[in-house]
Each structure stands twice: as structure tokens, then as C-alpha cells.
Amino acid sequence: MTDNPDAPAPSIFRLLPADDLATFADELLDVLDTPAAARQVIAEWRHTAEIYADPELLAALRSTTVEDHGVVAEPRGEPASEL
């Protein structure tokens, strides 16, 4: 992988399943006339391919198990709104 997020990384896209690869190609073709949008599509699909490259992460994201991981601290800054 390169340090430049805009650099092409065609080999990482080989990790995508065929259906996802086709969707990536379609989305990219739709925005090729807008460089910023094309970079965004490439970046998003690169992250998707990276998930497929990590079997543990892929399994965790596909899991239907819902676990309570404990209390989460309230973020600093603006107070939480009431639901």
C-alpha cells in the first residue's frame, strides 16, 4: 500500500467479490468526469477492499451477534441531547 491515498491501488480491488467489483466499476464510471468524486469513490471502495483483506474484521462486521461492550463516556463539547 502507498502512503498517498489518491494513488491507484488496483491490486487491492482484486479482493472485492465479483458483485462488489462490478458495483465499484459502475460507480466509478458514473463520476469519472469529476476528479474529486472519482477520488472519493476510489477511497471508499479501497476501504471496503481492506475489510475483505482482514478476515477477522470481515467476520466481526458480518456477525449478527449483539454484545454490550460497557458504558461509553459522554463526548466532550456539546452536551448530549435528550431522546
C-alpha positions as a LaTeX table, in Angstrom:
\begin{tabular}{lrrr}
\hline
Residue & $x$ (\AA) & $y$ (\AA) & $z$ (\AA) \\
\hline
Met1 & 0.00 & 0.00 & 0.00 \\
Thr2 & 1.14 & 3.50 & $-0.65$ \\
Asp3 & 1.10 & 6.47 & 1.74 \\
Asn4 & $-0.71$ & 8.54 & $-0.90$ \\
Pro5 & $-4.47$ & 7.95 & $-0.53$ \\
Asp6 & $-5.04$ & 9.21 & $-4.10$ \\
Ala7 & $-2.55$ & 6.80 & $-5.69$ \\
Pro8 & $-4.05$ & 3.94 & $-7.67$ \\
Ala9 & $-4.01$ & 0.59 & $-5.92$ \\
Pro10 & $-5.54$ & $-1.82$ & $-8.42$ \\
Ser11 & $-4.32$ & $-4.95$ & $-6.65$ \\
Ile12 & $-6.37$ & $-4.21$ & $-3.52$ \\
Phe13 & $-9.55$ & $-4.18$ & $-5.61$ \\
Arg14 & $-8.96$ & $-7.83$ & $-6.54$ \\
Leu15 & $-10.10$ & $-8.65$ & $-3.01$ \\
Leu16 & $-13.64$ & $-7.48$ & $-3.77$ \\
Pro17 & $-16.26$ & $-10.10$ & $-4.59$ \\
Ala18 & $-17.36$ & $-10.01$ & $-8.24$ \\
Asp19 & $-20.67$ & $-8.25$ & $-7.48$ \\
Asp20 & $-18.91$ & $-5.55$ & $-5.46$ \\
Leu21 & $-16.24$ & $-5.12$ & $-8.12$ \\
Ala22 & $-18.96$ & $-4.56$ & $-10.73$ \\
Thr23 & $-20.69$ & $-2.03$ & $-8.47$ \\
Phe24 & $-17.38$ & $-0.24$ & $-7.89$ \\
Ala25 & $-16.77$ & $-0.05$ & $-11.64$ \\
Asp26 & $-20.28$ & 1.30 & $-12.26$ \\
Glu27 & $-19.95$ & 3.93 & $-9.53$ \\
Leu28 & $-16.55$ & 4.99 & $-10.80$ \\
Leu29 & $-17.77$ & 5.30 & $-14.39$ \\
Asp30 & $-20.63$ & 7.50 & $-13.18$ \\
Val31 & $-18.24$ & 10.07 & $-11.67$ \\
Leu32 & $-15.15$ & 9.94 & $-13.89$ \\
Asp33 & $-15.85$ & 13.44 & $-15.19$ \\
Thr34 & $-15.46$ & 14.84 & $-11.66$ \\
Pro35 & $-11.99$ & 14.15 & $-10.22$ \\
Ala36 & $-12.94$ & 14.82 & $-6.59$ \\
Ala37 & $-15.93$ & 12.48 & $-6.79$ \\
Ala38 & $-13.82$ & 9.81 & $-8.50$ \\
Arg39 & $-11.20$ & 10.05 & $-5.73$ \\
Gln40 & $-13.96$ & 9.69 & $-3.14$ \\
Val41 & $-15.41$ & 6.58 & $-4.81$ \\
Ile42 & $-11.94$ & 5.04 & $-5.07$ \\
Ala43 & $-11.18$ & 5.81 & $-1.41$ \\
Glu44 & $-14.47$ & 4.34 & $-0.21$ \\
Trp45 & $-14.10$ & 1.15 & $-2.22$ \\
Arg46 & $-10.44$ & 0.84 & $-1.19$ \\
His47 & $-11.61$ & 0.80 & 2.44 \\
Thr48 & $-14.19$ & $-1.84$ & 1.55 \\
Ala49 & $-11.49$ & $-3.96$ & $-0.09$ \\
Glu50 & $-9.31$ & $-3.55$ & 3.01 \\
Ile51 & $-12.14$ & $-5.03$ & 5.08 \\
Tyr52 & $-12.21$ & $-8.07$ & 2.79 \\
Ala53 & $-8.43$ & $-8.36$ & 3.27 \\
Asp54 & $-8.86$ & $-8.75$ & 7.05 \\
Pro55 & $-10.77$ & $-11.98$ & 7.81 \\
Glu56 & $-11.29$ & $-11.11$ & 11.49 \\
Leu57 & $-12.69$ & $-7.67$ & 10.70 \\
Leu58 & $-14.90$ & $-9.07$ & 7.94 \\
Ala59 & $-16.28$ & $-11.70$ & 10.32 \\
Ala60 & $-16.94$ & $-9.10$ & 13.01 \\
Leu61 & $-18.78$ & $-6.82$ & 10.60 \\
Arg62 & $-20.84$ & $-9.70$ & 9.23 \\
Ser63 & $-21.70$ & $-11.01$ & 12.69 \\
Thr64 & $-25.26$ & $-10.75$ & 13.87 \\
Thr65 & $-24.15$ & $-11.05$ & 17.48 \\
Val66 & $-25.00$ & $-8.00$ & 19.51 \\
Glu67 & $-22.86$ & $-7.59$ & 22.58 \\
Asp68 & $-22.85$ & $-4.93$ & 25.25 \\
His69 & $-19.34$ & $-3.56$ & 25.45 \\
Gly70 & $-19.99$ & $-1.46$ & 28.53 \\
Val71 & $-20.52$ & 2.18 & 29.34 \\
Val72 & $-19.32$ & 4.80 & 26.89 \\
Ala73 & $-18.11$ & 8.14 & 28.19 \\
Glu74 & $-20.03$ & 11.20 & 27.09 \\
Pro75 & $-18.11$ & 13.13 & 24.42 \\
Arg76 & $-16.58$ & 16.44 & 25.38 \\
Gly77 & $-18.02$ & 19.59 & 23.91 \\
Glu78 & $-21.72$ & 19.99 & 23.35 \\
Pro79 & $-23.96$ & 18.23 & 25.86 \\
Ala80 & $-25.84$ & 15.16 & 24.70 \\
Ser81 & $-29.38$ & 15.81 & 23.57 \\
Glu82 & $-32.30$ & 14.08 & 25.23 \\
Leu83 & $-34.02$ & 11.45 & 23.11 \\
\hline
\end{tabular}
